[in-house]
Amino acid sequence: MEKMKFDITEHRNLEIELHNFKNIDNEYVFYYDETNNLRKFWFKNENKFNIPISDLSKNFVLGGVTHLKSKMNFDTDTLKKI
């Protein structure tokens, strides 16, 4: 069976224009971790959280850092402060 080839350039360009994507062709490096942190998790009052403890394991959050591949050197101390 012969493989079919498709030119998606026109469709890709329409999507970029439709969604106003920026820097779409830049190369990035991603460092990520499954943090399992809730977006809004806080102490409601003394020894109580805003959600039940049993719900903590039901959440999946992906956290991370990204940077341009061409700029591999960045100041990690500044990043940690931010």
N, C-alpha and C positions, 0 to 999 in steps of 0.2 A: 504494500500500500504506500503510495506516494504522500509525503507530508504536504500539507497546504500552507502557503505563506500568505500573510496578510500585511498590508501596509496600514498601520494605525495612525500615521502622522496627522492626517486631517482630523480624525476623531480626537486625538490627544490635544491638538491645538484648540479645538472647540471647547473641550473641557477646561483647559487652562484659562481661556477667555471667559467662559461662563462663570467659573468660580473665583476668578481674579487671583489665581495662584501666583505667588512671587518666588523668585529664586528656585524654580522647579528643576533646573538642570545643575544646580550646585551639588557637590558631593559632601555628605556629612558623615561624621562618626558618632555613633550612639553608644552610650553606656547606660544600661538600665537594670533595674532590679524589681522583683515582685515585692513591693514594700508592705502590702496588706494594710496600709494605713488608711483610715477613713478620711474623707475629704473634710468633714466637719465633725470632729471628735473632741469632746471637751468634758471637763468635770462639771456636772450640773449643779451639784452642791456637795457638801462634805461626804466623801467616800461613795459618790454615785456618779455614773456617766450619763450622757445624754441618750445613749442607746443601751439595750441589754447586753451584758457580757457575752451571751450566747450568740449574738449577731456579729461579734468581732471576727469570727472565723468564716462568715458568709460573704465577706467582702474581698474583692480582688482589685488591687490598684497597682498599676505599673508606673513606677517613678524613674526618673533618669535625667541625664545630662547629654547634650549634644553640642557639637561644634563643627565648624567647617573643616573638612579634611585637609585643606591647604594651610590651615592655621593650627598645627598640632601642638604648639607651645602656648600654654595659657597658665595664668597664675592661680594655682589651686588654693592658696591661702585666701585670696580675694573671693574665690568661689565659695569657700566654706563660710566666710563672713556674711556673704549675701544670703 
